Amino acid sequence: MPQLNPSPWFFVMVITWMTMILLITKLTTTQTHTTPTKTPKPNYTQSTWPW
């Protein structure tokens, strides 16, 4: 019985992590697409964000 309890929690944790990663990637992609290519400080953005 104790071995069956952690399995659903692990499954839920994996689902939550996957959704969070997907949301973060979508947010980053939308931000990069929405932001103009000619930023006032291109060097600063490039140094902070490698991609």
HUBEL-V487156 format. One record per pair of residues at least 24 apart in sequence whose ideal C-beta (glycine too) atoms are under 10 Angstrom apart, sorted by the first residue. I is the first residue (numbers start at 1). J is the second residue. D is the distance in whole Angstrom. If there is no record, write none. Layout:
BEGIN
i = {I,I}
j = {J,J}
d = {D,D}
END
This chain:
BEGIN
none
END
